[in-house]
């Protein structure tokens, strides 16, 4: 990640991730019992560690006093365009809570607008959910709210933040998506022969090309479905 961020001319703060597999059994069980309502199928140790790691990032953003913070996981490729983009937050729409920078899966998006800092990219309002939580900008006020959400509403991180059909929290977050995306998990890059595998074990499987796909009929609708691509 030092190399990836150096290419984008970005300074960063490393937060040591929580290793769910290393947590005491009693702590894991207490976490699961408090959060069984929104995730009745149970929590794997890696999912617990992932959630707690992002929770720590939100706490640091909330304590920083800055209006915005950006969170990245450590198994991603980033675009050099990240540097110019993150040099200012003037382009973020008023009222936004989260801006997704990651390419992961298909989404329903609307109201695209060009971003001057990153030519050829547009910011869309997210109208549906997708997986992935490897790169996003989050408002400090949203972090304060996320920190205070009751454990009964907690579920796996990408669902919690980005899948409104499955998460009461995601339904309230005003989420936007960058297209083409500015980062992508290395293991889902199309044609990648030397992927940096995620260490978080989940029940999900991945693997699809990240090219943009538009149904011609959807071009007539204000809300369109994209398979969000990554562009270096």
C-alpha positions in Angstrom: 0.0 0.0 0.0 3.0 2.3 0.5 3.7 1.8 -3.2 0.1 2.3 -4.3 -0.3 5.5 -2.4 3.1 6.8 -3.5 1.9 6.5 -7.1 -1.1 8.6 -6.2 1.0 11.1 -4.2 -1.1 10.5 -1.1 -0.1 10.6 2.5 -1.9 8.1 4.7 -2.2 6.8 8.3 -2.0 3.0 8.7 -4.5 1.5 11.2 -3.6 -1.9 12.5 -6.5 -4.2 11.5 -8.3 -6.3 14.1 -7.6 -10.0 13.5 -10.9 -11.7 14.3 -9.3 -15.1 14.4 -7.0 -13.9 17.2 -9.8 -12.5 19.5 -10.6 -14.5 22.6 -13.5 -16.9 22.3 -15.6 -15.1 24.9 -15.2 -11.8 23.1 -16.2 -13.4 19.8 -19.2 -14.9 21.4 -20.3 -11.7 23.1 -20.0 -9.9 19.7 -22.1 -12.5 18.0 -24.8 -12.6 20.6 -25.2 -8.8 20.6 -25.4 -8.7 16.8 -27.5 -11.8 15.9 -30.6 -9.9 15.0 -29.4 -8.5 11.6 -27.2 -11.4 10.8 -28.9 -14.6 12.0 -26.6 -16.8 9.9 -23.8 -15.9 12.2 -20.5 -14.0 12.1 -17.2 -15.5 10.9 -14.1 -14.3 12.7 -12.9 -12.5 9.6 -16.2 -10.6 9.3 -15.9 -9.5 12.9 -12.4 -8.3 12.5 -13.3 -6.4 9.3 -16.2 -4.7 11.0 -14.1 -3.7 14.1 -11.3 -2.4 11.9 -13.6 -0.1 10.0 -15.2 0.9 13.3 -11.8 2.0 14.5 -11.3 4.1 11.3 -14.7 5.8 11.9 -13.7 6.6 15.4 -10.5 8.3 14.3 -12.3 10.3 11.6 -14.9 11.4 14.2 -12.2 12.4 16.6 -10.1 14.2 14.0 -12.5 17.2 13.6 -12.1 17.0 9.8 -15.3 17.1 7.8 -14.3 14.1 5.7 -12.1 11.0 5.9 -11.2 8.3 3.4 -10.9 4.6 4.3 -9.0 2.0 2.2 -8.5 -1.7 2.8 -5.0 -3.1 2.2 -5.6 -5.4 -0.8 -6.4 -2.9 -3.5 -5.0 -1.2 -6.6 -5.5 2.6 -6.8 -5.5 5.1 -9.6 -3.1 8.0 -9.7 -6.2 10.2 -10.1 -6.8 9.7 -6.3 -4.3 12.4 -5.5 -6.0 15.2 -7.4 -9.4 14.0 -6.3 -8.6 14.0 -2.6 -6.8 17.3 -2.7 -10.3 19.0 -2.3 -13.7 18.0 -1.1 -15.5 20.8 -3.0 -16.8 18.4 -5.5 -18.7 16.2 -3.0 -22.4 16.9 -3.2 -24.1 18.7 -0.3 -25.8 16.2 2.0 -23.7 13.2 0.9 -22.7 10.7 3.6 -20.5 8.3 1.7 -18.8 8.4 -1.7 -17.8 4.9 -3.0 -14.4 4.9 -4.8 -14.3 1.2 -5.5 -15.3 -1.0 -8.4 -17.0 -4.1 -7.2 -20.3 -5.0 -8.7 -23.4 -3.7 -10.5 -25.4 -0.9 -9.1 -28.4 1.2 -10.1 -27.2 4.8 -10.4 -28.7 8.1 -11.4 -27.9 11.9 -11.8 -24.3 11.5 -13.0 -22.2 14.6 -13.1 -18.6 15.1 -14.2 -15.8 15.8 -11.7 -13.3 18.4 -12.9 -10.5 17.0 -10.7 -10.7 13.6 -12.5 -11.5 14.0 -16.2 -13.6 11.2 -17.7 -15.1 10.2 -14.4 -18.6 11.0 -13.1 -20.2 10.9 -9.7 -23.6 9.2 -9.5 -26.2 8.9 -6.7 -26.5 5.3 -5.7 -30.0 3.9 -6.0 -29.2 0.3 -5.1 -26.5 -1.7 -3.2 -23.4 -3.6 -4.0 -20.7 -5.5 -2.2 -17.2 -4.2 -1.3 -16.0 -1.7 1.3 -12.4 -1.4 0.2 -12.4 2.4 -0.6 -14.8 5.1 0.4 -15.0 8.7 1.6 -17.2 9.2 4.6 -18.4 12.3 6.3 -17.5 12.9 9.9 -21.2 13.3 10.8 -21.9 10.0 9.3 -19.0 8.4 11.3 -20.5 9.8 14.5 -23.9 8.2 13.6 -22.4 4.9 12.5 -20.4 4.6 15.8 -23.6 5.1 17.8 -25.8 2.6 15.8 -27.1 -0.1 18.1 -25.4 -3.5 17.8 -28.7 -5.0 16.8 -28.4 -3.2 13.4 -24.9 -4.4 12.7 -24.3 -6.9 10.0 -21.3 -7.7 7.6 -19.6 -4.5 6.7 -20.5 -4.1 3.0 -24.1 -5.0 3.7 -24.2 -2.6 6.7 -23.0 0.3 4.6 -24.0 -0.4 1.0 -27.0 -2.7 0.7 -30.2 -0.8 1.5 -32.4 -3.8 0.9 -30.7 -5.7 3.7 -29.6 -3.0 6.1 -31.6 -0.3 7.8 -28.4 1.7 8.2 -27.6 1.6 4.5 -31.2 2.8 3.7 -30.5 6.0 5.6 -27.0 6.7 4.2 -26.9 9.1 1.2 -24.4 7.2 -0.9 -22.7 8.2 -4.2 -20.5 6.1 -6.6 -17.6 7.2 -8.7 -17.6 5.8 -12.3 -15.1 4.6 -13.5 -13.9 3.7 -10.0 -10.6 4.8 -8.5 -9.7 1.6 -6.7 -10.4 -2.1 -6.9 -9.7 -5.1 -4.8 -6.8 -6.8 -6.5 -8.3 -10.3 -6.4 -11.2 -9.2 -8.6 -9.2 -7.6 -11.3 -10.1 -9.2 -14.6 -7.1 -11.1 -16.0 -5.0 -10.6 -12.9 -2.5 -13.5 -12.6 -0.9 -12.5 -9.3 -3.7 -11.4 -7.1 -3.2 -10.2 -3.6 -5.8 -12.4 -1.9 -7.9 -11.0 0.9 -7.4 -12.7 4.2 -11.0 -12.1 5.3 -12.9 -15.4 4.9 -16.6 -14.9 4.0 -19.3 -17.1 2.5 -19.3 -15.0 -0.7 -17.6 -15.9 -4.0 -16.3 -13.3 -6.4 -15.1 -13.1 -10.0 -16.5 -11.1 -12.8 -15.2 -8.6 -15.4 -15.5 -4.9 -14.4 -16.5 -3.5 -17.8 -19.4 -1.2 -18.0 -22.6 -2.9 -19.2 -25.7 -0.9 -20.1 -29.0 -2.4 -21.2 -30.0 -0.3 -24.3 -33.5 0.0 -22.9 -32.2 1.5 -19.6 -30.7 4.4 -21.5 -34.2 5.9 -21.6 -34.6 5.7 -17.8 -33.2 8.3 -15.3 -31.9 5.4 -13.2 -29.4 3.1 -15.0 -27.7 -0.1 -13.9 -23.9 -0.2 -14.3 -21.2 -2.8 -13.7 -18.8 -0.3 -12.3 -15.4 -0.5 -14.0 -12.0 0.4 -12.5 -9.8 2.7 -14.6 -6.2 3.1 -13.6 
